[in-house]
Amino acid sequence: MNKFGIGQPVLRDEDIRFISGQGLYTGDISLENQTFMYVLRSNIAHGKIKNIAIADALNAEGVINIFIGKDLSDAGIKDMPTNFKTKNKDDSDMFTPERSAIAIDMVRHVGDPIAIIIAETIEYAKNASELIDVDIEELPSVTSASEAIKDNAPQVWNKTKNNLCFDWEMGEEEKVNEAFKKADTVVEIKLINNRIVPNSMETRGAIASYNGKTNKYELRCSSQGVHSIRDRVSEVLNIKAEDLRVITTDVGGGFGMKLFNYPEYICALFASKKVERPVKWISERSEAFLSDTHGRDHVTKAKMALDKDGIFLGIKINTTANMGAYLSNFAIFIPTLAGTAMLAGCYKTPAIYVNVLGVFTHTPAIDAYRGAGRPEASFVIERLVDIAGMKTGLGPIEIRRRNLIPSSEMPYKTALNHTYDSGDFISNMELAVKDSDWEGFKSRANSSLNNNKLRGIGLATYIEACSGGGPEEATIILEKDGNITLHIGTQSNGQGHETAYKQILCEYLGIGPEKMTVIQGDSDLIAFGSGTGGSRSVPVGGAAIKVASENIIGQTKIIAAKKLNVDENLIEYKEGLFLAEATNLTVSLEDLAKESDIPIKVSSQWTPPNFTFPNGCHICELEVDKNTGYIEIKKYTVVDDFGLVINPQMLAGQVHGGIAQGIGQAIYENTVYDEENGQLLSGSFMDYALPRAEDLINVDIRWNMVPCETNLLQIKGAGEAGAIGSPPAVINAIVNALNIDHIDMPATPNKVWSRIYKN
C-alpha cells in the first residue's frame, strides 16, 4: 500500500500556502497600469430608466470613462443567455428572456447594474458614481414567488403571463392518482425552502485586459472552471473562444455560485478594450448580497399515500420555484431535472408525480448552491416521511425501515427514472441509530426538561445524484527532470484537489508527491475542462487521471523495452521502476524522462456512464431553551456511503462543511425582502446570520462504504452530501422537541419561541 496513495489520511499540501498567507487570490493580483471599475447599481427593485446623466461624473477627478448599457449594445455586445432550457408540460416553449450586462430600459431588482465607472482608483470611481444623475420611474415590484404568480401581481417581464417562466412536470400523474384512491392513509405538508445568499469567504472578482496587437482578451476571475467561463463570456462578447484566455488562481469558496457568467465579467472586458488598460473589479460584501446568484427559494406542497401497513404507494408534489428577475446559466436545471429527479429519496415508492412552476420575481437570479436541487428534494421527502411516521404511529425509524430500498434490490430504478447502482440504505440508518444512542434519548430528554429545556432528536436519510455529466481530461507530463506535472480542467475552491490528485497519481505511478505539480485554472494552458460542480472533480477528474497514468506507463514501457533490449511484454512497472522479467535489468521512470529529448506527455479523457449516488443517514439531537427559543445542537451523528474513500481526513472536512451550511439554512440564514418596495432587508452580516464555530459541534462520522459500480475509481462524490442531509435532520429534531407537526426554515429563536407559546 502506497503511504501517499488512495485511502491514506494525507495532510493537505496546499494548506501550508494558505495558512502562511502565500495564497494567490484574484484580489491579490495587480497588473501594470491597471484601472478600477465601480458598478453603479439600481437602488430600486423595478423601474423604467428615463435618463442617465453622466457628464458631471465624467469630469470628476481620476475618472477615465463611464459606460452605460447602450454603449455595450452599440459595440455589438450580445445579451447573456441561459444555458439550460426545458419544455412546459404541454410541450410548449418556456419563456426565456435575455439579459444585458448593463440594464438599458428597465431595472428589475435592487442591484441591477446601470452604469460602470472606470477610474484610476476605486475611491475615485465611487466618488464619481455619486455625481451620476439617474432618473428611474419606480414601478410596483414583487419578491415572493407565491405572490408573483397571482393574477394581479406586478410583471417582471411583459411577454409572459403571471410571471411564469415554465410549467414543468415529471412522473406519471394517472398512476399516482390511482395510488391515492387505494390509500388507507394520506399525509401532506406545505413547506418553504428558504432563499440562501452563498457568501463565500472570497467575494467574486475580475481583472480584465485587452491586447490590441493580438486582438485577444484575458480575464482573471474567481471561478469554478475557466473553460465554461471562457465559452460563455466569449459568446456574449461575440468573439472566438480562443481569443479569450481565462485564468483562475486560488479560490476562497464557490458553492456553485462561481460557476456562472456574470455582468461584471462582460463589463470589465468591454471597458478594458475601450480604455486600452487593464480593469480590476472586486466585489464588496454588501454588493455580493445584491449581485451574486442566490440559492433555494421554493414553496412546496407534498402529499403521500400509504397502505394499512405504512408502505408508500404514491407521492404528489407541487413546487413553486423562484427564478429571480433573470435566468442564470443553470437556473432552470436546478428545480427541474437536478432536484425533482431526487424526490424518490432512498425509498421504493412505486408512483411519483411532480409539477414545478418557475416564477420570475424582482430579486437576483437563483441558481446552484451547494447541492443544487438535491437539498431541496431531500428536505421535502424527509419531512413528508416524518409526518407519515407520526400519523401512522410507526415513528421515524420504523416507517423508514419498511420503505427503504434494500441492498438486495440494487441496482434499483426509481419512479423518477434514476437507477441507483449501489447502496445499503437500511444499514446506514441502523448504524446511525446505534451510534447516536437513540434508545437512550428519553433519559436525556427528561434531564433536559429538568433544566427547563426541550430536547429533540431527528433523523433523515439522503441520497444525491452527482459526478455525472460530460468527460474530464487529465494531461500528465513527464518533465525532463523526472518530475510529474498534471494539467486538469477542474478548479479547486478550497476542497484540496492538489492533495487528492497527487494521491491518485501516487497510487498508479508509484512515485512520491514531492515530485508532482498540479496545475488548474488556465484556459490557454489546459486544453479541456468541465470545471468543478456537482461533486464531480475527484470522481470524474480522478478517473481521468487513472486512465492517463495507465497510458503514460504504457507509452514509457515501450521506451523502457527498447532501452533494456527486451520484449515489451516482459516489462513490469512497479514503484517508479520498469523491471525486465527474469533479468536484473531495470530503468526508472525518472531516468527515461531525463534521457528523452522532449517531455513525455499523455492526455486522456474519461466520461462517466451514469451519475454516482452518495447516500447516508443524519441524526441530529438538540436542546431548545423554553425561555428564549435558542437552539443548541448537542450531538450530531452521520453514516455516509461515498464508495471508495480517497482521503478520509479531507472527506470528513467536506462533510463537516456541508453540515455547517445545512445547519445555517435550517436555523440561521434568512433572506428578507420588503414586500412593498423590494429592498433587501438582510443585506449584510448585521442582519443575515451565518452559523459560527460556537454554533457547531464535532460530528460523529462513520463510513459505510459500498463500492460504486459506475465510477472507475469506485467513488461516489462527497462535496454536497452534508448540506443535503442536515436541514431535514435538524428540522425533524426541532419538530420532535416542540411536539408539533412542522416549522419552516430558518427555525430562528423568535420563531421557535412563538411556537412554544402559541397557545
N, C-alpha and C positions, 0 to 999 in steps of 0.2 A: 504494500500500500504506500503510495507516494504521500509523504508527510505534508506536502503543499497541494495535494490533488483534491478530487471530488470527495465531499463528506467531511473534510477537515475544518475545525473552527479557527481558520487562519485570521489573524488580525488584519484589518483593512489597511492596505498600502497608502491610500490617499489621505488617511486621517492625519498623518504627520504634517502634510502640507496644509491641511485646513486649520488644525489647532495651533499651528505656529504662524498663522497669518500669511502663508505663502500661496493661498488660493488665488486664482485669476478669474474674477467675475467681470461681467460686462462693464459695470461701473468703475472697475479698476483701470480700464483701458482708456488711453487718450491718444489721439492721432495728431500728427503735426498740423498746425494751422486750423484746428477744428473749431466749429461754431457750436452753438447750443440752441435747441428747439424747445419752445414752450407751446403747449397746446391750450388754446382758449376754448373752453367748453361751455355748453349751454347750461344756464342755471335754472332753466325751466324744463318741465317734462314733455311738453307738447306745444308747438307753436309754429307759426309761419314767419319765415325770415323776410322782413320787408326791406332792410337795408343794413349794410355793414360798412361803417366809415373808418378807414384805416390811415388817413392822411397824417393826422397828428402823431400817431404811433410810429409811422414810418420815419418821422423826423426826430424821434426820441434818441437819446444818447445810446450808442452801442448797437443800434438796430441795423441789420444788414438787409433784410427783406421780410415781407409779410405776404402770406398766400391764403386765399380763400378757396372754397370748393370749385368755383368757376375756373380758377387758374388750372386746376388739375384736369378738369374735363376738357378745357381748351387745348391742353397739351396731349390729349389722347389717352389719359389715364382712365382705365376701364373701371366699372363697378366691381365690388368684391362679391363673388358668388359663394353660395353654399356648396359643399362637396358631396352631399348625400340627399337624394330626393326619393319620395315614395309616391304611391298612388293612394287616392282615397278608396274607401271600401266599395264605392260604386264604380270604381275603375277610372274615375276622372282624375285629372292632374291636380296635385296640391298647389296652393298659391305660394310662389317663391319670389318675393320682392328682391331687388338688388340694392346694394348699399354702396354709396360713395364714401371714400375715405374721409372727406370733409362734407358735412351737410351743406346742401345747396339751397333748397327751397324751404325745407321743413326740418325742425328738430323733433326727435321722437323719444328722448329720455334725458334726464339730467345727466350731464357728462358727455353728450353728443359733441364731437369736435365741430367748431365753426370757423376757426382760423388757426394758423400756425405762425409763430413769430420766431425768426432766426436772428440771433444776436451774438455778440462777442462773448457774453457770459449769460448764465441762466438768470441772474439778477436783472440784467438789462432787459432780457426778454419778458420777464414777469412785470417789470415796471411799465414797459410799453403796452402790455396787454390791457392795463387799466385805462389807457388812452383810446382804446378802440370803442367806438360807439355802435352798439348792436341794437337794432330795433326789431324786436320779435313780438308779434301779436300772439299773446298767450291763448291757448285753446284748452278745453277740458281734457283731462287725462284719466287713465285707469291703470292701476298697477297689479290688481288681483285678477288672475285668470278666470276665477269663478264669476267675477263681476264683468269682465271683458266680454264674455260670451253672451251676455244678456242683450236683448233687442235694443235697449236704449243706451247702451254703453258708448262712450267716445271711441271713434275708429282710429286705429294706428295707421292703417292703410285703407284707402278708399276703394280698392279694387277687389276686396273680399268682404263678405257679409259676416257680421257678428265677430269680427276679428279672427275668423277661423283660418288657420294655416293648413290643417289637414284633419281628416276624419278617417281613422285607420283601424283595421281590425285584424285579429289573429285568432285561430281556433275554429271550432265547429259549434256555432250557436244552437243549432237544432239539437245536436247531441246533448249539449248542456241543459237545454230546456227540458228534455226528456228526463235527465238525471234529477232535476228539481221536482218533477212530477212524481217521481218514485221515492223521494226523500222522506225519511222519518223525522229528521231534524234539519232545520235551516238556520244558519247563523250569518250575521252580517256586521259590517263595521264601516264607518266612514273615518278616514284619517288624512292627515296632512304630512307630506314630506317637505319640510321647511327649506326655504331658499338658503343657500350657503355661499359666502364670499370666500374664495380659496385662501387668500392671504399667505402666499408663500413667503418665506423669510426674505428672499431676494425678490424685489419687485421686478417687473419687466423693464427691459431697456433696449436701446438700439443705437448703434453707431453706423452711419451710412456714409459711403464715399463713392464718388464717380470719377472715372478716369476718362477724360475727353480724348486722349490719344488712342486708347484701345476701345473706347465706347463700351466699357464694362463697368458694372456696378459691384460694390461689395457691401454686405450687411453683416455686422456683428450683433448678435442678439442672444438673449437668454431663451433657449428653446428646448424642445424635447425631440428635435430631429431636424437637421439642416436641409435635407433633401425635400421634404414636404413643404417647408417654408419657402425654399427656392422656387419650387414649381408653382406654388400658389401666388407668390409675390410677382414672379416674372409674368404670369398670365395677366395680372392686373396692370402691370407696367407696359404690357404689350411688347415684350422683348423675348428673345430666345432664352431658354433656361440656362444655357451655357454662358450667357452674358451676365449672369448674376452669381457671384460667389457668396455663400452664406457660411459664417464661422460662429461656432458656439464654443466657449471655453467652459469654465466651471459654472454650474447652475445650482442656485440655492433653493431648490424645491420647485416643483411644477404642478403635480397632482392633476394633470390633464389640461390645465388652463394654459400652459405654454406650448401646446401643440399647434396652435392656430395662427392664421394670418390676422393681423390687427391693423387698423388705420394708421397707427403711428409708424409702422414699418414702411408703408407706402409713402407717407408724408415725408419722412426723413430722406428716403432715396430720391424722391422728386426734388426736394429742396436742395440736396447736395449737388445735383446736376445744375440746378438754376443758379446757385451762388458760387459754384465751382470750388467748393471747400467741403471737408467732412462735416457732418452734422451729428451731434450727440443728443440723445434724449434718454433720461432715466425717470421712470415713473415715481412720483411721491406716493406715500401710503394712502393719503386721502384721495388721490387721483385713481389709485388702483381700485378702490371701492366702487368708483363710478365707471371705470373703463375696462376692467378685466371681465372675462366671461364668468358668470356665476353658475352654481350647480343646484340640482334637485328642483324644488318648487312644483310639486304635484299635489292635486287633491284627488283622492281615490275613494270609490265606493266598491266594496267587495262583499260577496256572499258565497257561502259554501253549502252544498247539500251532502248530508251524511245518512247512512242507513242505521238500522237499530243497533248495530254493534260499533258504531262510531267510525265506520270505514268511509273514506271520502268518495263521493260519487261524481261530484262536479263542482266547478268554481266559475263564477262570473264576475268580471272586474270591469269597471268603468273609470278611466282616469282622465282628468283634465290637466294637461301639461303646459306650463308657462314657457313660451319661447322667447320672451323679451320682445324688444322692438325690431330686432334684426335677426337673421339666421346666421349663426356662426357655422364653422366648417362641418361639424358633425351633429348639429343641434337636433336634426330630425331623427338621426340614428339612435340617439340615447333613449328616448321614451318608447321607441318602436321596437326594432329588432334587438337592440342591445339589452334593454331592460325587460320587455314583455316576454321574450322567449325564456326567461329565467323564472317566470311566475309559477312554474311547476314545482320549484324548490326541490327538496330531496324526496318528494312523495310520489306515490304511484297513482295519482288522481287520473282517472281514465278520460275525463272530458273537461276542457277549459276553454273559455271564450273571453277575449279581452277586446275592449273598444277604447281607443285613445284619441282624444281631441287635442290637437296642438293649437294654442291660442296666443295671439300677439298681445303684448301689453306695453305700456310706456316705461320700460325698465331695460337695463343692459341685457345683452343676449345670454341665454342659458346654453351651456354645452357640458362636456365631460368634466366631472370632478371625481376624484378617487373612487373608482368602482364603476362609474359611468353607466347608470341604469340598473346595475345589479344590486346596490344597496337599497334603491327604491323598491325593487321587486322583493328582496328579502324581507324588508320591513312589512310590506303588505301581507305576504303569505304567512310569516311567523306570528304576526299579530292576529291574523284570522284563525290560525291553528290554535293559538292560546285561548281565544274566545270559544272555539269549538270544545276545547278541553274543559273549560269552565261550565259551558251549558250542558254538556253530556255527563258531567260528573267524573269523567275519566282522568282529568288533570293533565298537566303539561307533558308528563313523561309517557303515560300510557297511550294517550291519543297519538303521540308521535310513534311510539313503538309499533302500533297497529298499522301505521300508514307509511312508514319509511320504506324506501326501496331496499330489499335485502341484497346483499352482495352476490347471492346465488343467481340473481336475475340480471347481472351485468354481462354484456352491455345492455343498457335499457333505453328504449326510445320513449320520450315523454309525449304528452298530448300536444306540446308546443314544438315538436319536431327536432329537439336536440337529442342526440344519442350519447348518453353518459358511458364512457368506456370502462370506468373502474371506480371503486369506492366501497367503503364499508360504513354506511351512514349509521346503522344501528349500533355498531361497535363504538363509533365516535361518541354517540350520546351516552352509552353505558359507561364508558371510561370517564367522560366528563362528570357525570353524576357521581361516580365513585370518588374522583379526585376532589370534587367540590364539597364532599361530605354532606350531600343533600339530606341524608337521613337525620343528621344532627341539627338541621336548620331550626326545628321547632324550639329546641332548647335555647339556641342563640336568640331567637325571636323573643322569647319570654324574658331573657336577660335585658334585651334592648328596651322592651316595654317598661321594665322597672326603672330605666333611665329616661323615661318619657320620650322614647324614640320608637318608630315603627320600622321593623326590619322586613325586607322583601328579598325574594330570590326569583330570578328569571332565567329561562332557558331559550336558546334559539339555535336551530341548525341553519346551515347556509351552504349554498353551492354557487359557483360562478362559472361562466364560460370565458376563457381568456387564452392568450398565447396562440391564437389562430391567425387568420388573415394571410397576407402575401408572404413572399420569401424574405429572408435576410441573407446578407452576404458577408463573408469573412475573408479578408486577404491576409495571408501570412507571408511575411518577407524574412527570409533567412539572410541577414546582413553579412557583409564581408568580414566583419569582426567576430562572427559567430553568434551574435545576439539575435533575438527574435523581435520583430515589430508586427503588431496586429493592427490592421485597419478595419474598423467596423462601423456601420452606419446607424447604430443606436446612439443614445445620448444619455449619459448618467446625469441624474438630477439630485444626486446625493445617495443613491442606493448602494454604491460600492461596486460598480461594474468592473473597474480595473482589477480589483481583487478577485471577483468571481471568474472573470475571463482568464486571468492568469492561472487560476486553479484548474480550469478545464484544459488549458494548454499544458500545464504540468502533468495532468492525468494522461494525456495522449501523446505528448512528446517526451515526457520523462526527464525534463530539464528543470532547473530551479527558476523561481520567479525573478531573481535578481538579474537574469539575462533577458527579461521581457519588457517591452514598452507597448502600451495600449494607446491608440490614437483614435479619437472620435471627433466629430464636430467640425468638419471642413468639407464642403461640397465639391471643391476642386481636387482635393487630395484623395477623397474617398468616393469611389465611382457610384456606389449604390447604397441605399439605406431606407428602411421603412420607419425608422425612428422608434422612440420609446413611448409606449402606451399599451394599456390592456395587459399588463404583466407579461409582456412578450420578449423583453430584451434578452434575458438569460435563457429561457426555454427555446426561443427561436434562434437568437443570435448565438447562443451556446452550441446549439445543434449544428449551425453553420461552421462554427469553429472546429467541432469534432470532425466534420467532413473535410474541411481544409487541412486539418492536422494529418488525417489519414492520407490525403492526396499529396501533401508535401513529403511525407515519408516515402510514399510510392515513387515520387519523382526523384528524390535523392537516393533511393535504393538502387536505381538504375546507374547513377553516377558512382555509387559505392561499389557496385558489382564490377564496373569497368576498372576502377582503381585497384581492386583486390584481385582482378582477373579470375573471377568465379562466376558461375551461373547466378543470375538474379534470384532464381527460386531457392537458392541455398543461403540467401542472406536473411538474417533475422535482426530486427531492431529492438533494442532494449535500453532504456535509461540513457538516451543520447548517443548510443553506440550501435554501429552496424557490425554484426558478427557473422563471419562465414562459417557455415556448418562444417563440423569435423576438421576444422583448422584452428590455428591460433591467430588468424588474421582478423584484425578489427580496424575500423576507422570511425572517428567521431563525427557527428553532425557538424560540430564546430569546425573541424579541420576541413571538411568538404566545403563549407561556406568560405573559409579563408582562401582555399585554392581556386574557387570559382572566379571567373573574370567579372561576372556581374552578380548582384544579389539574386538569390533564388526566390521566386515569387509564385504563389498559388492563390487563386481566388475561387471560392466555392460558395454556392447558394444552397439553402435548404428551405423547402416550403412545407409548412405543417399540413397534414392531411385533414385535420379537423381541429376544433378547439380542444383545449385541456379543461378539466373540470375540478379545480381545487374545491375542497369541501371540509366541513368540520362542525363543531358544536361549541358555542359560547355559553357560559353560565356566569351571571353577574349576581352578586349579593351586596346589598347596600342598606344603609340606615337613613331614615327621614326624621329630621328633628321636628316634633309636633309644634313647637313654638314658632319656628321660623320657616319651615318648609325646606331647609337646607338639606341637600343630599350628600352623603359621604359613602363612597364605594369602599366596602370592607374586604371583599375577596373577588377575584376575577380568575376564572378557570377556562382554559381553551384546549381543545383537542383538534388538531389540524391534520389533514391529509394533503400534502403537497407533492406526493410521489417521492422520487429520489431527492435527497437534500444535498445541495452543493456546499453550503456553509451554514451550519446550524446557528452560529452566533449572529451572522448577518440576517438570517431568516427570522430569528427571534426579534431583531430590531425592526424589521419590516412589519411584523405582527403587532408589536408594541405601538409603532407609529400609527398604523391603521386604526387600532383600537382607540388611541387618543383622539383621532379625528372623528371617529364614530361617537365617542362619548361627547365630544364637542357638539355634534349635531343633536344628540339626544337630550342634552341638559342645558347647554350654554348658548349656542350660536343662534341669534335671532335677527334676521334681516327685516327691518320695519320701514315701510313707506307711509308717508302722509296720504291718506285716501283722498284728500281734497285737491292737492297740488302735485302729487307725485314726487315730492322731495324724499330723499333717503334720510331717515332719522337716525339710523345706526351706522353712520359713515366714518367712524373712527373707533379706535380701541377704547375710547371713553364710553362708547355706547354699544359696541359689538364685543361680546365676551368670548374669548378663546380659553380652552382648558389650560391651566398652568400645571407645573410639576406637582404642586401641593394637592391638586385635584385628582391625581392619578396614583395608582399603586403598582407594585410589581405584579406581573401576570404569570400565573402558573400555566406553563405550556407543555403539552405532550404531543409528540408526533405519532400519528397512526398511519404509517406510510404504506400506501398501496401503489405499486409502480404504474405509471401512466402508459397506456397502450398506444397512444397516438403521438408520442414525442420521442425523438431519437435518443434523448438522454433520460427518458422515463420521468421527467419532472413536469410539474403542473402549473407553475407560476404562483406567486405569493404576494405581490405588492399591494393588492387591493383587498385581500381577504379580511383583514382586521376591521376595515371600515364597513364591510358588508355584514358581518355577524354581530357587531357590537350594538348598533342602535336598537334592534328589536330585543336583544337580551336585556339591555338597560331599561327600556320602557316596560317590558314584561315584569321586571323586578319592581319597578315603581308601582305598577298596577297591583302587583301582589301585596306590596307593603300597605297601600292605601285601601285595599279590598274594593276596588272599583273595576268597571269594565274597560275603560280606556282613558288615556290622557295624551294629548298631542305633543309632539316635539316642537320646540325645546321645553322640557319639563322644568321650567325655572322655579326658584323658590317661591316666588309670588303665586305662580300658577298652582304649584303643589299645595301651598298653604291654603289657597282659596278652595281647593277640592277637599282638604281635610275638614274645613269649617263651612262647607257648602250649606249644610242644613242648620 
